Each structure stands twice: as C-alpha cells, then as structure tokens.
Amino acid sequence: MMALGLLAALPWVAAAQPLMLHYQERPPFSSTGPDGQPQGLLIEPLKRALARSDIDHRWLTTPSQRQMALIQHGQGLDCGIGWLYTAEREALGRFSRPIYRNLPFQALVRSDRVIAAAPSAAALLADASQPLLAKEGYSYGVSIDALIQSQPAAVQRTSTESVSMARMVAAGRAGWMLISPEESEPLLASLGTDRAALRLVTLAGGEPGSTRHLYCNLQVSAALIARLDRALAKR
C-alpha cells in the first residue's frame, strides 16, 4: 500500500493524464463535424501536431468564459484553442507557439448606416453614439485593444457569443462589432432574415491579423508545451 501511495505522488503520473482541449462552435475556426469530431482552421494544424507529439488528449466544446475560468483558476490540464496572446493572460497561464494567424478584422454594421468608405477602427470608435460591441474578456490584438481602452465611452461590453452579438447590431442595440473575414460568411449565413440588416466594412490601415495560440492552465507543464511547440513547428 505504501508503494502505491508513493507511486501516486510521482510527477509523471499527473503528466499521464489527458490534455483537455476546449474549443468553441465558431466556424470556420472550430466546430464539430458531421462525424462528431472537431474540425476547422484552428483544429487541423493542432491535430497534426498532437499526432506527431503523441500527446494523449480529449476534445470538449466549451464556451469562452468557461474556458477562461478553467485555464486561469482551475487545477486541471485544460487548454483553450485559438486564444490571442496578452501579457495579462500569460501571467495566469501558458501559451503555445502560434497555430494560426488571423486575417485583418472587418467591421460589421447595420446596412442603413452611413459611414465613410474604408474607415479606420479609430474613426468608428470616435462616434460614441454608435458603440462598439466588444466581447467581455476577449482580446482583439494589441493595437485594437489599446484603442478600445482609450475610448471606454464608445464601447459596449457583452458576454454573449458572436451570432447573438451580430443580432444585437442588426436590431440597433449596438453600433458595430469587429469580425474576422474567415468567420464572416458562416456567421452571416446563420442569421436568417437578420442578414439583410447588416453589411461588412473593410477597415483602413488594417495591420496583419493577430496570432492564435493554445492557452493552457499552469498545471500543464512547460515541458509539455515545448513538446507540442516542436511538433507545431514542423507543419
């Protein structure tokens, strides 16, 4: 019995637990396919890296706020797929190397809104009567996050998911939202009759999109992240 107790305390036993990989239903980045397995722009490079590194893992669909709680305050081997890097997040978790780089953001506005052609994000934020609908706890990249922080009166926060956010803009309950070109068409196609009330606007001066990473609880060892990073580098 004593030997079993000592064995249970060894660090490699904890490392043998599967990595819990959390994703959102957010096509084309990540979604559950017809076969019940995850798929998408974030999923496929990660699948290849996991196969190369032979890391035991489990896939779970989990809302973003729940993912953040598990990563930053939980005690399990939990990782969220596709999170953007920030220094604040790094203080509470571990990031992998990039698994994907976004295309530059677009703005989603009401179809009847009159705005200049290809406005900048700063110009749209200058109009506090048409507030940006921003997701709580979400990062839009360093430069846009800084703009948002500099114009708090022009920002409306929400904890809801992207489809509901788009419906809020369509209903005039918010001025506009940021959306990546990758997910714009699948999202708009899911809106039904609300689709006609919205249009996409290209933003001027769009810098390269932010990189997306695996963001993990500190219980996931640095050695395991390094092992996965080596596999990601080979894609």
Secondary structure as UniProt FT lines:
FT   HELIX           2..9
FT   HELIX           11..15
FT   STRAND          19..23
FT   TURN            27..29
FT   STRAND          30..32
FT   TURN            34..35
FT   STRAND          38..39
FT   TURN            41..42
FT   HELIX           43..53
FT   STRAND          57..61
FT   HELIX           64..73
FT   STRAND          78..84
FT   HELIX           87..90
FT   TURN            91..92
FT   STRAND          94..95
FT   STRAND          100..101
FT   STRAND          106..110
FT   TURN            111..112
FT   HELIX           121..125
FT   TURN            128..129
FT   STRAND          132..135
FT   TURN            136..137
FT   HELIX           142..150
FT   HELIX           152..154
FT   STRAND          155..158
FT   HELIX           162..170
FT   TURN            171..172
FT   STRAND          176..179
FT   HELIX           181..189
FT   TURN            190..191
FT   HELIX           192..197
FT   STRAND          198..202
FT   TURN            204..205
FT   STRAND          211..216
FT   TURN            218..219
FT   HELIX           222..232
FT   TURN            233..234
//
